[in-house]
């Protein structure tokens, strides 16, 4: 596949302790290429083989009864790994999701994903807007991204919102349209792009009709006009 492939993803879990008895209950992944969604998604619920705490149910809407009988993580591990491939993984507060993904992969007998594979939009937001709220909801409001489709936290809807936020943090809609690129640019020592000098200047000459019209206009002016001096110099063969 041409272009830079990245996976924006989110997980829902039974709690905060990936290495204890908490488990993933939902995974949602959105594929983007060159910062544009391709329409490809990976989404699944997982049976955590334990009860979901009431406070978590209030946030996600995922109950123990709903999740009972859903695939175990080990049953979907290979499909998940096939979908993400070797793409960079984008998450909000990525350390939380990394911890759960890798804990589940190891329980399923798979190798964990290296830290270098992940990019954290929370860190990106803190760097770009220091001191400002950087929750997913706050960033959606900052970038005027509608939250109307989400009444509970869900992995797939949050991944879709995060993909839009990631686009904005990476340069915004101008980048998606290619408006951030300067043609024929290079980088100076500071790392900032610098336009290359043209091999020859671009000359834009007026037509004969435009020249005569301009002369007529200047001729109607009173006083010492600089254009008279210019035309006199040119008549003598001087620039």
Secondary structure as UniProt FT lines:
FT   STRAND          5..13
FT   TURN            18..21
FT   STRAND          24..33
FT   TURN            34..35
FT   STRAND          36..45
FT   HELIX           54..60
FT   HELIX           64..67
FT   TURN            68..69
FT   HELIX           73..84
FT   TURN            85..86
FT   STRAND          88..91
FT   TURN            92..93
FT   HELIX           94..107
FT   TURN            108..109
FT   HELIX           115..117
FT   STRAND          118..120
FT   HELIX           121..128
FT   TURN            130..131
FT   HELIX           136..142
FT   TURN            143..144
FT   TURN            148..149
FT   HELIX           155..169
FT   TURN            170..171
FT   HELIX           173..176
FT   TURN            177..180
FT   TURN            183..184
FT   STRAND          185..187
FT   TURN            189..190
FT   STRAND          193..195
FT   HELIX           208..219
FT   HELIX           226..235
FT   TURN            236..237
//
